[in-house]
Amino acid sequence: MSSTPHRRHAEVSGAGFAGLTASIALARQGWTVRVHERAEVLREQGAGIVLWQNSLRVLDAFGLIDEINEGSMTPPFYETRMQNSIVSDEAMPDIWWRTMTRPFLHSVLANAARREGVEILTGSTVAGATEQGTLWLEDGTEFEADLIIGADGVGSPVRDSLGIEFDRQTSRDGISRFLVPRKKAELQAIEPDTDWDNMIDFWNLEPRVLRVLYTPANENELYIALMAPSDDPDGSAVPIDLELWKSIHPQLAPVLDEAAKVEGKYYGYQTTRLEQWTKGRVALVGDSAHAMCPALAQGGGCAIMNAYTVAQAASESDIAGIPAALVEWERVERPITDRCQDRSQEYANTRGMAYGNQFTGDVNETTLYDPTNSHRHDAVV
Ligand SMILES: Cc1ncc(C(=O)O)c(CO)c1O
């Protein structure tokens, strides 16, 4: 902790997973923190999420694991099927992972941020920031800070106001995501030999590319995601083309019927890579810095892990040294996320997860990283 009387202050743009995680971590290190969320109501619109141990360790460091466990689950297996025959059942006994809904994770983080004294302003639309530490809103209001966190998503106004250059690559596939009731008894009645608590990745590459990712999120809610190429108008349609999806997977009819009732949105896979993640007193984390394809389910995980480490790195510095501490943070922490983006993009481009047994070897590098015991503390990186 700094011995100066000035309490360090951070302004954060975006109250998603990255912004809330950075806010909690900073507040716990004695900072005053104000988060700006452009939405009028603080909530998460997304469907489901898988968290692996890299992000779970951060939640554990915040003392949130009991709360997380109560609203989440670990499916017995990650099952991969090709044309409905099982390719692999991965138990991953050495990896800590949980599935849950995004609204649930968001509420756990938002409540924790409030408990830590973080000020959350909704309906507060950030327009940009300067590298000297001024954040400004669309209405012209300015806020001064020792540290600014741009956690404002793939279209980040903080990033773009600073003129940070990026490269964006799109992949040919994309996905629509839904939260629906589990309907476990009905599914069981249709296909009794299946363990409907498993996460099941139903791939079909022939006669056309259609994939259903079935992820139980808790006792009552199922996260179901439907993947198709963006140039397939029926596969990518939302509300979903119920007859098409039921014709491929009739055993999923009870939950597909539910997904068809939801408005939903189709998202094309893309990867955004930045020239730099920091500028002066500003650091970017989450989709503003490293949006990735979801194949390895690490977009949220990397957001949470990088939000945590940037907060730690800034807290270990004195106020004058923050810009240099951010540069050093990026040097040490970024490569693992770069590699995760590369691997996720490769899987998205090749559809390689269809062949099963994917969660082994180098692919698990991100999962196995412990951000609470960062490489920053090692002598050799
Ligand atoms: C857990 C997960 N895995 C893989 C994908 C994927 O699209 O490859 C998605 C979609 O968001 C997931 O949510």
The ligand as a Gaussian input file, in Angstrom:
#p B3LYP/6-31G(d) Opt

LIG

0 1
 C      -18.427000     -22.847000     -23.855000
 C      -18.307000     -22.598000     -25.310000
 N      -17.461000     -23.316000     -26.036000
 C      -17.358000     -23.129000     -27.353000
 C      -18.112000     -22.182000     -28.014000
 C      -17.920000     -22.024000     -29.481000
 O      -18.661000     -21.310000     -30.137000
 O      -16.999000     -22.633000     -30.029000
 C      -19.020000     -21.419000     -27.285000
 C      -19.898000     -20.402000     -27.898000
 O      -19.962000     -19.247000     -27.187000
 C      -19.098000     -21.627000     -25.900000
 O      -19.943000     -20.913000     -25.162000

